Amino acid sequence: MIEPIRSLSVDVVPQAVIALPVKKIIGRRADISSGSDDFDDFEGASFRLDNKIEIAVRRYKGHPKDTATIYIDRSAADIELISQLIRKILSEFHVPIAALQWERRNNPEL
């Protein structure tokens, strides 16, 4: 189960790029908010997956239009676990796997 949260309490890292805009991914599950961090301005929303793992769906200024990145709690470091989480997140949001443009397993050194 995925539920919206007001803000993240953990550091997150990019784990997947989806070929859909943020709004198409999150639908009505949460309001899109704007923010900024050490990298740039972004729009997106934050969630908790299965009542334990925090994630964010964001698009940073300058990233390709109509794409979004899935950020997952930094504590998830195992590539296989990350791939499983990405698929679970896509399923929770009813996003087809065909929309997945990139995932961590494609470039684990990043």
C-alpha positions as CSV (number, residue, x, y, z in Angstrom):
1,M,0.0,0.0,0.0
2,I,1.2,3.5,-0.8
3,E,0.1,6.5,1.1
4,P,1.0,10.2,0.8
5,I,3.1,11.9,3.4
6,R,3.7,15.6,4.0
7,S,7.5,15.5,3.7
8,L,10.4,13.0,3.7
9,S,12.2,12.2,6.9
10,V,15.0,10.4,5.1
11,D,17.5,11.1,2.3
12,V,16.3,9.6,-1.0
13,V,18.3,8.8,-4.2
14,P,17.1,8.5,-7.8
15,Q,16.3,4.9,-8.7
16,A,14.1,5.1,-11.8
17,V,13.0,7.4,-14.5
18,I,9.5,7.1,-15.8
19,A,8.3,8.4,-19.2
20,L,5.2,10.1,-17.7
21,P,4.6,13.5,-16.0
22,V,4.4,13.5,-12.2
23,K,0.7,14.2,-12.3
24,K,0.0,11.1,-14.5
25,I,1.9,8.9,-12.1
26,I,0.5,10.1,-8.8
27,G,-3.0,10.8,-10.1
28,R,-5.3,11.9,-7.2
29,R,-3.2,10.2,-4.5
30,A,-1.6,13.4,-3.5
31,D,-1.3,17.1,-4.4
32,I,1.8,18.1,-6.3
33,S,3.9,20.5,-4.4
34,S,6.9,22.6,-5.4
35,G,10.2,22.7,-3.5
36,S,13.9,23.0,-3.8
37,D,16.9,21.4,-2.4
38,D,20.7,21.5,-2.9
39,F,20.2,20.4,-6.5
40,D,17.5,22.6,-7.9
41,D,13.8,23.4,-7.9
42,F,11.3,20.5,-8.3
43,E,7.7,19.5,-8.3
44,G,6.4,16.3,-6.9
45,A,5.0,14.4,-4.0
46,S,6.2,12.1,-1.2
47,F,4.8,8.8,-0.1
48,R,5.3,5.9,2.3
49,L,5.3,2.4,0.8
50,D,4.0,-0.5,2.9
51,N,4.1,1.8,5.9
52,K,7.9,1.7,6.1
53,I,9.9,2.9,3.0
54,E,9.7,6.6,2.0
55,I,9.8,7.6,-1.6
56,A,9.3,10.7,-3.8
57,V,8.1,11.1,-7.3
58,R,9.7,14.3,-8.7
59,R,10.6,16.3,-11.7
60,Y,13.5,18.7,-11.3
61,K,13.7,21.9,-13.3
62,G,15.8,21.1,-16.4
63,H,14.9,17.4,-16.6
64,P,13.1,16.3,-19.7
65,K,9.5,17.4,-19.9
66,D,6.9,14.7,-19.3
67,T,9.2,12.5,-17.2
68,A,9.4,11.9,-13.5
69,T,12.0,10.3,-11.3
70,I,11.3,7.9,-8.5
71,Y,13.5,8.5,-5.5
72,I,13.8,5.8,-2.8
73,D,15.1,5.9,0.8
74,R,18.9,5.8,0.7
75,S,18.8,2.8,3.1
76,A,17.6,0.6,0.3
77,A,21.0,-0.3,-1.3
78,D,20.6,-3.8,-2.7
79,I,20.0,-3.6,-6.5
80,E,17.6,-6.6,-6.5
81,L,15.6,-5.0,-3.7
82,I,15.5,-1.7,-5.5
83,S,14.3,-3.3,-8.7
84,Q,11.5,-5.1,-6.7
85,L,10.6,-1.8,-5.0
86,I,10.4,0.0,-8.4
87,R,8.0,-2.6,-9.8
88,K,5.9,-2.5,-6.6
89,I,5.7,1.3,-6.9
90,L,4.8,1.2,-10.5
91,S,2.1,-1.4,-9.7
92,E,0.7,0.8,-6.8
93,F,0.4,3.7,-9.2
94,H,-0.9,1.6,-12.0
95,V,1.9,2.7,-14.3
96,P,2.8,0.2,-17.1
97,I,6.3,-1.2,-17.0
98,A,6.7,0.0,-20.6
99,A,6.9,3.6,-19.1
100,L,10.1,2.7,-17.2
101,Q,13.0,4.5,-19.1
102,W,15.8,3.8,-16.7
103,E,16.4,2.0,-13.4
104,R,19.3,1.7,-11.0
105,R,20.1,-1.8,-12.2
106,N,21.0,-0.3,-15.6
107,N,23.8,1.7,-14.0
108,P,24.4,0.6,-10.4
109,E,27.6,2.8,-10.0
110,L,25.6,6.1,-10.0
